């Protein structure tokens, strides 16, 4: 796969959680090359405030409040390309990281991987499918922890 055919764009559109967008982009590209093999990819990953995430969650999914990750598959022909948008709320990642005993940076990377798995076609609406998706997600997070220092994915703002 040539670099031109694997486009990943990461944007931090919230201010509380400074993110290392270059590192996140590198991890997303690394996972994408394996997941999407010979497909051309054009994936946008955006980090949003809880308020913005809650608005999108309500508008598109009919759910109240912010959520961790929302994925939109925008591809017209999955045999030829993968085009999608992944929206992530670092504030939710921080909250969930406390519950799961991990760092907010690792939880954020987990959401990136989770979104990419959704674009690959994984589903988490039914218990058995959720279990399978979680296994793949855990494997990718473990691989990412081996290849990257996930603590460098972001820092906490002093504001």
ChimeraX attribute file (.defattr): number of C-alpha atoms within 10 A of each C-alpha:
attribute: neighborCount
match mode: 1-to-1
recipient: residues
	/A:1	11
	/A:2	9
	/A:3	11
	/A:4	9
	/A:5	14
	/A:6	22
	/A:7	18
	/A:8	21
	/A:9	18
	/A:10	21
	/A:11	16
	/A:12	18
	/A:13	14
	/A:14	18
	/A:15	13
	/A:16	15
	/A:17	23
	/A:18	16
	/A:19	23
	/A:20	17
	/A:21	18
	/A:22	13
	/A:23	17
	/A:24	24
	/A:25	19
	/A:26	15
	/A:27	20
	/A:28	23
	/A:29	20
	/A:30	13
	/A:31	19
	/A:32	23
	/A:33	18
	/A:34	9
	/A:35	14
	/A:36	20
	/A:37	12
	/A:38	15
	/A:39	18
	/A:40	21
	/A:41	23
	/A:42	18
	/A:43	24
	/A:44	18
	/A:45	23
	/A:46	19
	/A:47	24
	/A:48	24
	/A:49	19
	/A:50	19
	/A:51	13
	/A:52	16
	/A:53	23
	/A:54	19
	/A:55	16
	/A:56	19
	/A:57	19
	/A:58	14
	/A:59	11
	/A:60	10
	/A:61	10
	/A:62	11
	/A:63	13
	/A:64	13
	/A:65	14
	/A:66	22
	/A:67	19
	/A:68	22
	/A:69	23
	/A:70	20
	/A:71	20
	/A:72	16
	/A:73	18
	/A:74	15
	/A:75	15
	/A:76	10
	/A:77	9
	/A:78	16
	/A:79	10
	/A:80	13
	/A:81	18
	/A:82	22
	/A:83	21
	/A:84	20
	/A:85	20
	/A:86	23
	/A:87	23
	/A:88	27
	/A:89	27
	/A:90	29
	/A:91	21
	/A:92	19
	/A:93	24
	/A:94	20
	/A:95	14
	/A:96	17
	/A:97	17
	/A:98	12
	/A:99	9
	/A:100	10
	/A:101	9
	/A:102	13
	/A:103	16
	/A:104	26
	/A:105	25
	/A:106	22
	/A:107	24
	/A:108	28
	/A:109	23
	/A:110	20
	/A:111	24
	/A:112	25
	/A:113	23
	/A:114	26
	/A:115	26
	/A:116	26
	/A:117	22
	/A:118	18
	/A:119	25
	/A:120	15
	/A:121	11
	/A:122	17
	/A:123	18
	/A:124	14
	/A:125	8
	/A:126	8
	/A:127	10
	/A:128	11
	/A:129	13
	/A:130	13
	/A:131	13
	/A:132	13
	/A:133	19
	/A:134	17
	/A:135	12
	/A:136	15
	/A:137	20
	/A:138	14
	/A:139	12
	/A:140	18
	/A:141	21
	/A:142	12
	/A:143	12
	/A:144	20
	/A:145	14
	/A:146	10
	/A:147	10
	/A:148	13
	/A:149	12
	/A:150	22
	/A:151	13
	/A:152	13
	/A:153	20
	/A:154	19
	/A:155	14
	/A:156	13
	/A:157	10
	/A:158	7
	/A:159	6
